């Protein structure tokens, strides 16, 4: 590889080695062939320089006019030493010059003369080159650079290794060094090149004026037929089938073959395995921009109709019809509608766009207007655009529509009100529809499903009564109405504390579902029951199957995210749980899914408690408490209530939490909470004993032991019963057993900590320290910084330091230990030293001590700098 950084000799190592060998021999004829821009002239110049250094007398013509005079001088005198004769651009030489040169070449074979002759391939001097080859001349053909050499050359010119996009644009030069250098110079002039961490890429924030002009010039140099072909192809997209272009041109691929060869040879188009493609999006857009908008719309319409006419994908056809359809164009609009139906479940956003566009193009007097409105409303619901869907449905209902279409639109409104947590309104609409004698048969099951789900969030006794009737009277094969009824009964059994019945019903519900229209609710309910019982592997499998199912509607995606977030939290994967829940809350807020704000908000409240972010915990509880009635559809009401009590304890103290438990949630202890969240049992016993409320503590123990006795197959509930009894009786052996048998890291850590606290009263505190250090290790594994800080505080009181932590860097964010990181996070959230001391169970003086260490490690001097550093580093 040449050391020249301008890249001209990249990839010419073989040619230069051959020429060097000829110079070593001191005699011979070398013929150089190459297209324009392949570096012939520069190669000849470099060889001439090398020859001069070796003592050769170098003779070269300035241009084709000087060539005859040079040949005349060579014919008149004998060279007195090694000589190099360089003649370039012989394709431009006069016939007489070429004849004189042919006469001179044979005489040179025994002389110390090297002849270096170059021409542009295929443009002249054919007889001369043929004669020279016949007499033993060596031929060098300068071929286009390979892709690897092009990448190296671009790296030289751009100053960094090119990414895929830049390499694709560079490929338009077809490996021609001059073309490539010109392209890179244009990109530099346009400010299009960006180099980051040694990687060169194209910027999108600078107009590529010079680059476009250069590429436009290449396209303009093509023949009229080739440009015409490219314009039609550009309408089909960056990639296209040659047969489609031929059909739109009312021609054949065979007839278009010369033009196809031309555009491929020019580097504008490349051949992929299954189709042709513009070499770069910039080239495609440049060609597309040459098509006037009215013509482009007409071509899109023709392309869409062509695809529909031969039965191709309605989705592909719709992409063209979106650009080309016009008001009243029935065939094109029907194509948009067909495409919307085709992608409704796997691409709901696209379905909504297609359906709404079809509706916009429909004449108000068209008989298809209401039918297309129904399709648009359903697509908008699938895409999560609930407000737009409800507004469009109600607007249509305000006009005179047929009973069948009115029923469909009213059911859509019932669905949007259900998802908006207006359960009573959804119930009312659904029941009114079911009373109508002419309700379409295909719609009736979905109205029944909507009613049962609305009642589950509005009137549990009626929901149970209705679901039991469906199960009792159902005949025939399983269907979605039966699946919904079983899921409703499973949710009610879960909330009552009947985990065995809940699991059995949920399994049957998941197996009975036949359609993805249910948004995977039966499957996801099964996953929540399994995860509550700490059967994480099976729960994960259910969620994965639900997530990978055929439906991508927003409601399903939200429910999957909420359920997945809580499973991750229960399994101790706190950061993943937080990320999943945050995304779900954002989407639920943005799309108006008020009913689905509560589940991920409760997860985030739990995360915030365990990471010591009290303000965030309070905010999340208020979010689901103030904006939505907790409906118990996805998670039980008890789960939200426990989160509320837990946050109240941390924020306001024991009295507030106990008051909330007795005044607002008196049935929480007798609910199914301890089967859904087994570790809650130990927490309640701990708090009740702390408050001196032995009656409450005993009620918790009795309840969880009852659950364990009634459901002997569930190890998580049995471990919770051991934990609760061990705390209540002060029995270290039971707590140790619970810490071994708990099926999740959270509960195991809680039991180990409780054991450590109990043993701390003994004279020998060795076992206490061991248990607390075990708890500390588990909390660290989870990432529960607040819990870790609490255990560290307990260890300090025992006069023991924690076990040696892994070696940390001396400075930077990663140098902070668990306590320092927890304090830094709370400072970044605006909390004072006193607030932090309450959160992390240490004095304000200790907080200040750690804060000074944090400042030193991060090389900062103020809380403001810490806030900024925290944002940057995290």
VEXFI-566037 format. One record per residue (C-alpha): residue in one letter; x negated, y, z. Coordinates in steps of 0.05 Angstrom, whole numbers, plus 5000, padded with zeros to 4 digits. Layout:
- aa/x/y/z
- A/X/Y/Z $
...
This chain:
- aa/x/y/z
- X/5000/5000/5000 $
- X/4973/5068/4981 $
- X/4953/5117/5033 $
- X/4987/5174/4994 $
- X/5044/5198/5038 $
- X/5082/5228/4980 $
- X/5101/5156/4964 $
- X/5085/5157/4889 $
- X/5040/5095/4896 $
- X/5085/5057/4943 $
- X/5093/4988/4914 $
- X/5039/4996/4860 $
- X/4985/4956/4896 $
- X/4983/4901/4843 $
- X/4975/4950/4785 $
- X/4920/4989/4820 $
- X/4883/4925/4836 $
- X/4886/4903/4763 $
- X/4861/4970/4738 $
- X/4804/4969/4789 $
- X/4783/4901/4761 $
- X/4782/4928/4690 $
- X/4739/4986/4713 $
- X/4692/4936/4746 $
- X/4685/4899/4680 $
- X/4672/4965/4644 $
- X/4709/4947/4581 $
- X/4779/4930/4559 $
- X/4846/4958/4537 $
- X/4903/4968/4587 $
- X/4973/4984/4562 $
- X/5020/5018/4612 $
- X/5095/5014/4599 $
- X/5147/5048/4642 $
- X/5212/5087/4642 $
- X/5213/5161/4656 $
- X/5197/5177/4728 $
- X/5163/5111/4745 $
- X/5096/5145/4758 $
- X/5057/5130/4695 $
- X/5023/5198/4691 $
- X/5005/5199/4764 $
- X/4977/5128/4760 $
- X/4934/5147/4701 $
- X/4909/5209/4737 $
- X/4890/5169/4799 $
- X/4852/5117/4757 $
- X/4815/5173/4720 $
- X/4793/5202/4787 $
- X/4769/5134/4812 $
- X/4732/5122/4746 $
- X/4697/5189/4750 $
- X/4673/5173/4821 $
- X/4643/5108/4794 $
- X/4603/5145/4740 $
- X/4650/5137/4681 $
- X/4654/5191/4629 $
- X/4728/5205/4627 $
- X/4760/5229/4562 $
- X/4833/5249/4562 $
- X/4879/5289/4517 $
- X/4918/5348/4545 $
- X/4981/5329/4505 $
- X/5003/5295/4441 $
- X/4974/5353/4399 $
- X/4905/5343/4430 $
- X/4905/5268/4418 $
- X/4880/5270/4344 $
- X/4822/5315/4362 $
- X/4801/5270/4419 $
- X/4803/5209/4374 $
- X/4762/5246/4322 $
- X/4709/5262/4373 $
- X/4707/5191/4397 $
- X/4698/5166/4325 $
- X/4639/5212/4311 $
- X/4594/5193/4370 $
- X/4574/5132/4408 $
- X/4585/5135/4483 $
- X/4520/5135/4521 $
- X/4548/5103/4584 $
- X/4611/5073/4613 $
- X/4672/5112/4589 $
- X/4746/5115/4604 $
- X/4793/5139/4550 $
- X/4862/5159/4577 $
- X/4920/5172/4529 $
- X/4989/5186/4558 $
- X/5057/5194/4525 $
- X/5038/5156/4463 $
- X/5112/5148/4447 $
- X/5107/5222/4426 $
- X/5045/5212/4383 $
- X/5045/5225/4307 $
- X/5040/5163/4262 $
- X/4971/5186/4238 $
- X/4946/5189/4309 $
- X/4972/5119/4324 $
- X/4938/5093/4261 $
- X/4872/5124/4279 $
- X/4877/5095/4349 $
- X/4890/5025/4321 $
- X/4827/5032/4279 $
- X/4785/5051/4339 $
- X/4809/4998/4388 $
- X/4774/4937/4356 $
- X/4707/4971/4355 $
- X/4710/4982/4429 $
- X/4711/4910/4450 $
- X/4635/4904/4456 $
- X/4625/4973/4484 $
- X/4627/4999/4555 $
- X/4694/5034/4542 $
- X/4759/5024/4579 $
- X/4821/5047/4541 $
- X/4882/5066/4584 $
- X/4942/5076/4540 $
- X/5012/5094/4566 $
- X/5080/5104/4535 $
- X/5153/5108/4555 $
- X/5184/5040/4547 $
- X/5223/5029/4483 $
- X/5213/5099/4455 $
- X/5155/5090/4405 $
- X/5083/5064/4392 $
- X/5110/4993/4384 $
- X/5062/4973/4328 $
- X/5002/5000/4367 $
- X/5020/4962/4431 $
- X/5035/4898/4392 $
- X/4969/4901/4356 $
- X/4931/4915/4421 $
- X/4965/4857/4456 $
- X/4947/4812/4398 $
- X/4873/4831/4408 $
- X/4874/4814/4482 $
- X/4897/4879/4514 $
- X/4925/4876/4585 $
- X/4997/4902/4594 $
- X/5024/4934/4657 $
- X/5099/4946/4663 $
- X/5118/4996/4717 $
- X/5183/4967/4743 $
- X/5232/5000/4792 $
- X/5213/4995/4865 $
- X/5243/4939/4906 $
- X/5290/4955/4962 $
- X/5236/4946/5015 $
- X/5188/4993/4979 $
- X/5244/5044/4971 $
- X/5257/5040/5046 $
- X/5183/5052/5060 $
- X/5181/5110/5011 $
- X/5243/5142/5041 $
- X/5212/5133/5110 $
- X/5151/5171/5086 $
- X/5192/5228/5057 $
- X/5245/5233/5110 $
- X/5199/5223/5170 $
- X/5237/5164/5199 $
- X/5262/5095/5184 $
- X/5325/5104/5141 $
- X/5391/5077/5167 $
- X/5439/5037/5124 $
- X/5476/5098/5098 $
- X/5413/5135/5077 $
- X/5386/5072/5043 $
- X/5451/5065/5005 $
- X/5445/5136/4979 $
- X/5372/5124/4961 $
- X/5393/5064/4921 $
- X/5426/5110/4870 $
- X/5355/5126/4846 $
- X/5350/5054/4821 $
- X/5279/5047/4850 $
- X/5253/5104/4806 $
- X/5201/5142/4847 $
- X/5212/5210/4813 $
- X/5287/5204/4820 $
- X/5278/5184/4893 $
- X/5232/5241/4909 $
- X/5279/5290/4876 $
- X/5337/5262/4917 $
- X/5299/5268/4983 $
- X/5278/5339/4966 $
- X/5350/5357/4952 $
- X/5372/5326/5018 $
- X/5318/5365/5055 $
- X/5338/5430/5021 $
- X/5411/5417/5040 $
- X/5390/5403/5113 $
- X/5423/5334/5106 $
- X/5367/5294/5140 $
- X/5366/5282/5214 $
- X/5312/5242/5250 $
- X/5327/5216/5320 $
- X/5282/5167/5357 $
- X/5246/5150/5293 $
- X/5311/5136/5254 $
- X/5329/5179/5194 $
- X/5402/5189/5177 $
- X/5448/5235/5139 $
- X/5482/5293/5173 $
- X/5555/5306/5161 $
- X/5557/5378/5185 $
- X/5519/5409/5126 $
- X/5547/5417/5056 $
- X/5504/5375/5008 $
- X/5505/5427/4951 $
- X/5438/5411/4918 $
- X/5446/5337/4929 $
- X/5515/5338/4898 $
- X/5489/5378/4839 $
- X/5434/5326/4828 $
- X/5482/5268/4831 $
- X/5533/5305/4788 $
- X/5478/5313/4736 $
- X/5467/5238/4734 $
- X/5541/5226/4723 $
- X/5546/5280/4670 $
- X/5490/5247/4631 $
- X/5534/5186/4620 $
- X/5575/5176/4557 $
- X/5647/5199/4554 $
- X/5673/5127/4558 $
- X/5631/5113/4619 $
- X/5654/5176/4655 $
- X/5727/5160/4638 $
- X/5718/5090/4667 $
- X/5688/5119/4731 $
- X/5745/5168/4741 $
- X/5797/5113/4738 $
- X/5755/5069/4783 $
- X/5747/5125/4834 $
- X/5823/5126/4843 $
- X/5821/5052/4861 $
- X/5772/5066/4917 $
- X/5697/5060/4934 $
- X/5703/4986/4914 $
- X/5743/4962/4854 $
- X/5758/4903/4810 $
- X/5736/4914/4738 $
- X/5799/4879/4715 $
- X/5841/4931/4751 $
- X/5805/4987/4715 $
- X/5816/4951/4649 $
- X/5890/4942/4663 $
- X/5899/5015/4680 $
- X/5863/5034/4616 $
- X/5907/4986/4576 $
- X/5843/4951/4555 $
- X/5803/4889/4573 $
- X/5741/4876/4614 $
- X/5706/4852/4552 $
- X/5719/4916/4515 $
- X/5696/4957/4575 $
- X/5632/4917/4583 $
- X/5585/4968/4549 $
- X/5612/5024/4593 $
- X/5606/4980/4655 $
- X/5534/4963/4637 $
- X/5520/5037/4628 $
- X/5546/5058/4697 $
- X/5511/5000/4731 $
- X/5446/5016/4695 $
- X/5451/5089/4714 $
- X/5454/5071/4788 $
- X/5523/5099/4798 $
- X/5556/5032/4809 $
- X/5529/4967/4837 $
- X/5553/4896/4833 $
- X/5576/4861/4897 $
- X/5594/4787/4902 $
- X/5668/4797/4888 $
- X/5674/4866/4858 $
- X/5639/4930/4836 $
- X/5626/4989/4882 $
- X/5601/5060/4878 $
- X/5531/5060/4907 $
- X/5548/5113/4959 $
- X/5611/5148/4984 $
- X/5582/5215/4963 $
- X/5578/5190/4890 $
- X/5649/5163/4895 $
- X/5676/5228/4921 $
- X/5640/5269/4869 $
- X/5671/5227/4814 $
- X/5740/5229/4847 $
- X/5737/5304/4852 $
- X/5730/5309/4777 $
- X/5801/5282/4769 $
- X/5852/5339/4773 $
- X/5901/5329/4831 $
- X/5964/5319/4788 $
- X/5927/5267/4746 $
- X/5900/5234/4810 $
- X/5970/5228/4839 $
- X/5996/5198/4774 $
- X/5939/5148/4773 $
- X/5952/5129/4846 $
- X/6024/5117/4830 $
- X/6006/5074/4769 $
- X/5956/5035/4811 $
- X/6008/5022/4865 $
- X/6061/5000/4816 $
- X/6010/4956/4780 $
- X/5994/4920/4845 $
- X/6066/4913/4865 $
- X/6086/4889/4796 $
- X/6038/4830/4798 $
- X/6054/4812/4870 $
- X/5990/4835/4903 $
- X/5987/4857/4975 $
- X/6040/4909/4991 $
- X/5990/4941/5040 $
- X/5938/4953/4986 $
- X/5992/4979/4939 $
- X/6018/5025/4993 $
- X/5950/5059/5001 $
- X/5960/5084/4930 $
- X/6034/5099/4936 $
- X/6020/5143/4997 $
- X/5980/5188/4951 $
- X/6022/5182/4889 $
- X/6095/5172/4908 $
- X/6143/5229/4896 $
- X/6211/5246/4923 $
- X/6264/5201/4893 $
- X/6213/5152/4864 $
- X/6252/5091/4886 $
- X/6202/5038/4865 $
- X/6144/5072/4900 $
- X/6184/5087/4963 $
- X/6207/5014/4966 $
- X/6134/4995/4961 $
- X/6118/5039/5021 $
- X/6174/5007/5061 $
- X/6152/4937/5042 $
- X/6081/4953/5063 $
- X/6105/4981/5129 $
- X/6142/4917/5145 $
- X/6081/4876/5125 $
- X/6034/4910/5174 $
- X/6082/4927/5230 $
- X/6052/4880/5281 $
- X/5979/4879/5264 $
- X/5970/4952/5244 $
- X/6028/4992/5275 $
- X/5996/5060/5264 $
- X/5991/5047/5190 $
- X/6062/5019/5190 $
- X/6088/5082/5223 $
- X/6051/5126/5173 $
- X/6079/5087/5114 $
- X/6150/5085/5141 $
- X/6153/5158/5158 $
- X/6124/5177/5090 $
- X/6177/5134/5056 $
- X/6230/5169/5097 $
- X/6203/5238/5078 $
- X/6207/5220/5004 $
- X/6278/5193/5009 $
- X/6334/5239/4984 $
- X/6383/5258/5039 $
- X/6440/5232/4997 $
- X/6407/5164/4986 $
- X/6444/5102/5010 $
- X/6377/5076/5036 $
- X/6365/5135/5082 $
- X/6391/5104/5147 $
- X/6360/5036/5132 $
- X/6292/5070/5123 $
- X/6304/5110/5186 $
- X/6313/5046/5226 $
- X/6248/5019/5198 $
- X/6211/5084/5213 $
- X/6238/5085/5285 $
- X/6216/5014/5297 $
- X/6147/5027/5268 $
- X/6139/5089/5311 $
- X/6157/5048/5374 $
- X/6106/4995/5354 $
- X/6054/5050/5345 $
- X/6069/5078/5414 $
- X/6099/5143/5389 $
- X/6159/5137/5435 $
- X/6180/5210/5436 $
- X/6180/5215/5360 $
- X/6217/5149/5354 $
- X/6272/5169/5403 $
- X/6280/5238/5372 $
- X/6286/5208/5302 $
- X/6337/5155/5325 $
- X/6380/5205/5362 $
- X/6378/5253/5304 $
- X/6404/5198/5258 $
- X/6457/5178/5309 $
- X/6483/5250/5309 $
- X/6504/5239/5237 $
- X/6555/5190/5211 $
- X/6523/5121/5203 $
- X/6549/5051/5195 $
- X/6563/5011/5259 $
- X/6507/4962/5241 $
- X/6454/5016/5233 $
- X/6481/5053/5294 $
- X/6472/4990/5336 $
- X/6400/4982/5313 $
- X/6384/5055/5327 $
- X/6417/5052/5396 $
- X/6376/4990/5413 $
- X/6314/5029/5393 $
- X/6334/5084/5442 $
- X/6345/5031/5496 $
- X/6275/5006/5483 $
- X/6243/5075/5487 $
- X/6280/5091/5552 $
- X/6258/5024/5582 $
- X/6185/5040/5565 $
- X/6195/5110/5592 $
- X/6216/5080/5660 $
- X/6289/5102/5651 $
- X/6314/5033/5670 $
- X/6385/5053/5688 $
- X/6394/5089/5621 $
- X/6365/5030/5583 $
- X/6412/4983/5621 $
- X/6472/5026/5605 $
- X/6457/5029/5530 $
- X/6443/4954/5526 $
- X/6506/4934/5562 $
- X/6549/4980/5519 $
- X/6519/4948/5457 $
- X/6532/4877/5482 $
- X/6606/4894/5492 $
- X/6614/4913/5419 $
- X/6649/4858/5379 $
- X/6611/4873/5315 $
- X/6541/4873/5343 $
- X/6497/4841/5289 $
- X/6480/4770/5307 $
- X/6405/4779/5295 $
- X/6404/4840/5341 $
- X/6442/4810/5400 $
- X/6384/4770/5429 $
- X/6339/4831/5430 $
- X/6391/4873/5464 $
- X/6398/4818/5516 $
- X/6323/4817/5527 $
- X/6321/4892/5535 $
- X/6378/4889/5586 $
- X/6344/4836/5628 $
- X/6278/4875/5629 $
- X/6313/4940/5647 $
- X/6351/4906/5703 $
- X/6287/4876/5730 $
- X/6263/4947/5742 $
- X/6332/4974/5763 $
- X/6375/4921/5797 $
- X/6339/4858/5819 $
- X/6401/4821/5842 $
- X/6437/4830/5775 $
- X/6373/4814/5737 $
- X/6367/4748/5776 $
- X/6440/4732/5766 $
- X/6437/4744/5692 $
- X/6371/4707/5683 $
- X/6397/4646/5721 $
- X/6459/4645/5677 $
- X/6416/4646/5614 $
- X/6373/4588/5640 $
- X/6434/4549/5663 $
- X/6474/4556/5599 $
- X/6417/4554/5549 $
- X/6421/4498/5498 $
- X/6376/4480/5441 $
- X/6302/4494/5431 $
- X/6265/4548/5471 $
- X/6272/4619/5446 $
- X/6254/4690/5468 $
- X/6317/4702/5508 $
- X/6302/4640/5550 $
- X/6229/4661/5556 $
- X/6250/4729/5582 $
- X/6299/4699/5632 $
- X/6246/4652/5659 $
- X/6196/4709/5663 $
- X/6246/4752/5702 $
- X/6258/4695/5751 $
- X/6183/4684/5757 $
- X/6171/4758/5774 $
- X/6226/4756/5827 $
- X/6198/4691/5857 $
- X/6129/4723/5858 $
- X/6155/4783/5895 $
- X/6193/4741/5946 $
- X/6130/4702/5963 $
- X/6146/4638/5926 $
- X/6081/4628/5887 $
- X/6095/4556/5870 $
- X/6162/4572/5838 $
- X/6133/4634/5806 $
- X/6077/4595/5774 $
- X/6123/4540/5748 $
- X/6172/4590/5719 $
- X/6117/4633/5689 $
- X/6086/4572/5655 $
- X/6153/4552/5626 $
- X/6166/4624/5603 $
- X/6099/4628/5568 $
- X/6113/4562/5532 $
- X/6184/4583/5512 $
- X/6164/4648/5478 $
- X/6170/4642/5402 $
- X/6157/4713/5379 $
- X/6104/4766/5389 $
- X/6160/4817/5393 $
- X/6161/4806/5468 $
- X/6093/4841/5475 $
- X/6066/4778/5508 $
- X/6102/4794/5574 $
- X/6115/4721/5593 $
- X/6041/4704/5581 $
- X/6016/4764/5618 $
- X/6062/4751/5677 $
- X/6032/4681/5680 $
- X/5963/4711/5681 $
- X/5980/4757/5740 $
- X/6007/4698/5780 $
- X/5946/4656/5765 $
- X/5898/4713/5783 $
- X/5936/4726/5848 $
- X/5922/4654/5866 $
- X/5850/4665/5844 $
- X/5853/4618/5785 $
- X/5810/4666/5746 $
- X/5786/4620/5691 $
- X/5857/4601/5670 $
- X/5882/4672/5678 $
- X/5825/4698/5633 $
- X/5843/4647/5581 $
- X/5916/4668/5581 $
- X/5897/4742/5573 $
- X/5848/4727/5517 $
- X/5901/4689/5479 $
- X/5950/4745/5489 $
- X/5899/4798/5467 $
- X/5880/4759/5405 $
- X/5952/4745/5385 $
- X/5984/4772/5321 $
- X/6014/4833/5353 $
- X/5975/4898/5362 $
- X/6034/4941/5383 $
- X/6014/4994/5434 $
- X/6060/4968/5489 $
- X/6027/4900/5487 $
- X/5957/4929/5485 $
- X/5974/4972/5547 $
- X/6002/4913/5586 $
- X/5942/4870/5568 $
- X/5894/4924/5591 $
- X/5931/4934/5657 $
- X/5932/4859/5672 $
- X/5860/4850/5651 $
- X/5838/4909/5694 $
- X/5868/4879/5757 $
- X/5839/4810/5742 $
- X/5771/4841/5734 $
- X/5779/4879/5799 $
- X/5802/4816/5836 $
- X/5742/4779/5808 $
- X/5695/4833/5834 $
- X/5677/4862/5765 $
- X/5691/4932/5788 $
- X/5659/4974/5733 $
- X/5694/4934/5678 $
- X/5760/4939/5716 $
- X/5753/5014/5722 $
- X/5737/5024/5647 $
- X/5796/4980/5626 $
- X/5844/5015/5673 $
- X/5821/5085/5653 $
- X/5834/5070/5580 $
- X/5903/5043/5596 $
- X/5923/5104/5637 $
- X/5900/5151/5582 $
- X/5939/5114/5528 $
- X/6001/5107/5572 $
- X/6001/5182/5586 $
- X/5988/5201/5513 $
- X/6043/5156/5485 $
- X/6097/5167/5537 $
- X/6095/5096/5565 $
- X/6114/5122/5634 $
- X/6132/5051/5657 $
- X/6061/5029/5645 $
- X/6025/5085/5682 $
- X/6032/5052/5750 $
- X/5994/4986/5739 $
- X/5927/5015/5717 $
- X/5935/5073/5765 $
- X/5940/5024/5823 $
- X/5878/4988/5799 $
- X/5840/5055/5796 $
- X/5863/5072/5866 $
- X/5834/5007/5892 $
- X/5769/5019/5854 $
- X/5764/5090/5882 $
- X/5773/5065/5953 $
- X/5717/5015/5947 $
- X/5670/5064/5914 $
- X/5684/5118/5965 $
- X/5719/5166/5918 $
- X/5777/5186/5964 $
- X/5803/5245/5923 $
- X/5809/5200/5862 $
- X/5844/5146/5903 $
- X/5896/5196/5928 $
- X/5906/5224/5858 $
- X/5919/5155/5828 $
- X/5969/5136/5882 $
- X/6005/5202/5873 $
- X/6006/5191/5798 $
- X/6047/5128/5802 $
- X/6085/5148/5864 $
- X/6108/5216/5839 $
- X/6118/5203/5765 $
- X/6148/5134/5761 $
- X/6191/5091/5805 $
- X/6148/5031/5818 $
- X/6186/4978/5779 $
- X/6152/4913/5797 $
- X/6155/4888/5725 $
- X/6080/4880/5713 $
- X/6055/4878/5785 $
- X/6099/4870/5847 $
- X/6125/4930/5886 $
- X/6086/4903/5945 $
- X/6020/4912/5908 $
- X/6032/4986/5897 $
- X/6055/4994/5969 $
- X/5993/4960/5996 $
- X/5949/5008/5954 $
- X/5988/5066/5983 $
- X/5978/5041/6055 $
- X/5904/5028/6042 $
- X/5893/5098/6014 $
- X/5932/5129/6071 $
- X/5888/5094/6121 $
- X/5824/5119/6090 $
- X/5850/5189/6077 $
- X/5890/5202/6140 $
- X/5873/5150/6191 $
- X/5905/5090/6225 $
- X/5967/5124/6252 $
- X/5988/5149/6183 $
- X/5978/5081/6152 $
- X/6017/5045/6207 $
- X/6073/5097/6203 $
- X/6077/5087/6128 $
- X/6080/5012/6138 $
- X/6136/5014/6189 $
- X/6177/5072/6162 $
- X/6172/5068/6086 $
- X/6151/4996/6072 $
- X/6182/4955/6129 $
- X/6189/4893/6085 $
- X/6118/4893/6059 $
- X/6092/4841/6108 $
- X/6149/4793/6093 $
- X/6141/4801/6018 $
- X/6099/4759/5971 $
- X/6039/4805/5977 $
- X/5994/4754/6010 $
- X/6003/4705/5953 $
- X/5992/4759/5901 $
- X/5933/4790/5938 $
- X/5908/4740/5992 $
- X/5854/4786/6019 $
- X/5908/4835/6041 $
- X/5926/4789/6099 $
- X/5859/4799/6134 $
- X/5863/4874/6123 $
- X/5931/4879/6156 $
- X/5912/4837/6216 $
- X/5849/4879/6225 $
- X/5888/4945/6223 $
- X/5944/4919/6267 $
- X/5894/4897/6321 $
- X/5858/4963/6314 $
- X/5924/4999/6327 $
- X/5939/4953/6387 $
- X/6001/4927/6351 $
- X/5996/4853/6367 $
- X/6067/4841/6343 $
- X/6050/4865/6273 $
- X/5986/4825/6273 $
- X/6024/4762/6292 $
- X/6077/4775/6239 $
- X/6023/4778/6186 $
- X/5991/4714/6211 $
- X/6058/4678/6214 $
- X/6075/4701/6144 $
- X/6011/4680/6110 $
- X/6010/4613/6148 $
- X/6082/4602/6125 $
- X/6060/4615/6053 $
- X/6002/4567/6060 $
- X/6047/4513/6091 $
- X/6100/4520/6037 $
- X/6048/4521/5981 $
- X/5995/4471/6002 $
- X/5963/4467/5934 $
- X/5939/4539/5932 $
- X/5869/4545/5962 $
- X/5868/4621/5960 $
- X/5930/4625/6005 $
- X/5901/4573/6052 $
- X/5837/4612/6058 $
- X/5877/4676/6072 $
- X/5914/4640/6128 $
- X/5847/4617/6159 $
- X/5821/4688/6155 $
- X/5883/4719/6187 $
- X/5885/4667/6243 $
- X/5811/4674/6255 $
- X/5817/4749/6264 $
- X/5879/4744/6308 $
- X/5849/4691/6353 $
- X/5778/4717/6351 $
- X/5756/4649/6326 $
- X/5688/4653/6293 $
- X/5692/4582/6265 $
- X/5756/4599/6227 $
- X/5725/4663/6200 $
- X/5663/4626/6177 $
- X/5707/4574/6144 $
- X/5748/4629/6110 $
- X/5684/4662/6084 $
- X/5665/4596/6052 $
- X/5734/4579/6024 $
- X/5758/4646/5997 $
- X/5761/4643/5922 $
- X/5739/4714/5905 $
- X/5679/4756/5925 $
- X/5721/4812/5957 $
- X/5755/4766/6006 $
- X/5691/4727/6019 $
- X/5655/4791/6036 $
- X/5713/4815/6080 $
- X/5712/4749/6120 $
- X/5636/4751/6127 $
- X/5640/4823/6153 $
- X/5695/4805/6202 $
- X/5653/4747/6226 $
- X/5593/4793/6235 $
- X/5634/4842/6275 $
- X/5662/4788/6319 $
- X/5593/4758/6333 $
- X/5562/4826/6348 $
- X/5590/4821/6419 $
- X/5546/4760/6433 $
- X/5481/4766/6471 $
- X/5443/4737/6412 $
- X/5461/4778/6351 $
- X/5423/4736/6301 $
- X/5485/4704/6273 $
- X/5520/4771/6270 $
- X/5464/4801/6229 $
- X/5464/4741/6183 $
- X/5539/4746/6170 $
- X/5535/4821/6158 $
- X/5477/4814/6111 $
- X/5517/4761/6074 $
- X/5574/4811/6068 $
- X/5526/4865/6045 $
- X/5499/4822/5990 $
- X/5570/4806/5965 $
- X/5591/4879/5967 $
- X/5529/4899/5928 $
- X/5543/4845/5876 $
- X/5613/4874/5867 $
- X/5589/4946/5865 $
- X/5631/4968/5925 $
- X/5586/5024/5950 $
- X/5633/5047/6005 $
- X/5638/4977/6034 $
- X/5563/4969/6028 $
- X/5553/5034/6066 $
- X/5600/5011/6121 $
- X/5562/4946/6131 $
- X/5495/4982/6130 $
- X/5523/5026/6186 $
- X/5542/4964/6226 $
- X/5472/4935/6216 $
- X/5440/5000/6239 $
- X/5481/4997/6303 $
- X/5453/4928/6315 $
- X/5383/4956/6308 $
- X/5370/4918/6245 $
- X/5350/4944/6178 $
- X/5378/4913/6116 $
- X/5340/4862/6078 $
- X/5287/4887/6031 $
- X/5319/4914/5969 $
- X/5291/4901/5899 $
- X/5233/4946/5882 $
- X/5259/5012/5856 $
- X/5225/5067/5817 $
- X/5196/5124/5857 $
- X/5239/5177/5823 $
- X/5300/5184/5779 $
- X/5372/5161/5786 $
- X/5353/5088/5789 $
- X/5308/5102/5849 $
- X/5368/5115/5894 $
- X/5391/5060/5941 $
- X/5464/5041/5953 $
- X/5475/5093/6007 $
- X/5441/5149/5969 $
- X/5479/5132/5905 $
- X/5545/5133/5943 $
- X/5529/5201/5974 $
- X/5506/5229/5906 $
- X/5571/5206/5874 $
- X/5613/5240/5928 $
- X/5573/5304/5924 $
- X/5583/5303/5848 $
- X/5658/5300/5862 $
- X/5655/5362/5906 $
- X/5659/5332/5975 $
- X/5626/5365/6036 $
- X/5577/5331/6083 $
- X/5632/5323/6135 $
- X/5680/5291/6085 $
- X/5625/5245/6062 $
- X/5608/5226/6133 $
- X/5680/5204/6144 $
- X/5680/5164/6080 $
- X/5614/5128/6092 $
- X/5618/5119/6168 $
- X/5558/5161/6187 $
- X/5546/5229/6219 $
- X/5540/5293/6178 $
- X/5467/5297/6201 $
- X/5454/5229/6171 $
- X/5487/5251/6106 $
- X/5442/5312/6104 $
- X/5381/5268/6116 $
- X/5399/5224/6057 $
- X/5415/5285/6015 $
- X/5345/5312/6025 $
- X/5317/5245/6002 $
- X/5362/5247/5940 $
- X/5337/5317/5923 $
- X/5265/5294/5929 $
- X/5275/5232/5886 $
- X/5312/5269/5832 $
- X/5264/5329/5836 $
- X/5320/5379/5847 $
- X/5336/5429/5901 $
- X/5410/5441/5903 $
- X/5479/5408/5903 $
- X/5494/5443/5837 $
- X/5434/5411/5804 $
- X/5456/5344/5833 $
- X/5525/5352/5801 $
- X/5494/5368/5733 $
- X/5443/5311/5739 $
- X/5497/5262/5758 $
- X/5537/5280/5696 $
- X/5476/5274/5651 $
- X/5449/5209/5680 $
- X/5514/5173/5687 $
